[in-house]
């Protein structure tokens, strides 16, 4: 999974709290749209500037281009994810409100898009703090096929009985 981030996602002792579902969907779609535009143009300046200052400080555009090169090489247009509902596996905010983490998938075809995003509040809005996105190759379904029945075999002939002479005791 291509990922750009900085250190830990939750301060020690902080606990998760409920996240507004509409906010979560908006933030995920917005971040994926920014990444998609960066991948399509090869220009990661806007993605870096869109994110939080903490993210920008450790991720220059050249570094981001390298991080997302594998995703870009798939020539995958992420725009269709903007009309799909993300399925969240994690949506949590720390109690102190310092970070918001959204993890899940877009069940798109032919490839599912996986995401793991972290946001932090800067100037009254949530700004991207860490991003990890992947579009793994679809898994081939494995089905169980019964083993072929053994071919019928001809009945083996009954062994013939041949008398074996017993040695005679020596006199």
Secondary structure, 3 states (H helix, E strand, C coil): CEEECCCCCCCCCCCEECCCHHHHHHHHHHHHHHHHHHHHHCCCHHHHHHCCHHHHHHCCHHHHHHHCHHHHHCCCCHHHHHHCCCEEEEEEEECCCCCEEEEEEECCCCCCEEEEEEEEEECCEEEEEEEEEECCCCCCCCCCCCCCCCCCCCCCCCCCCCCCCCCCCCC
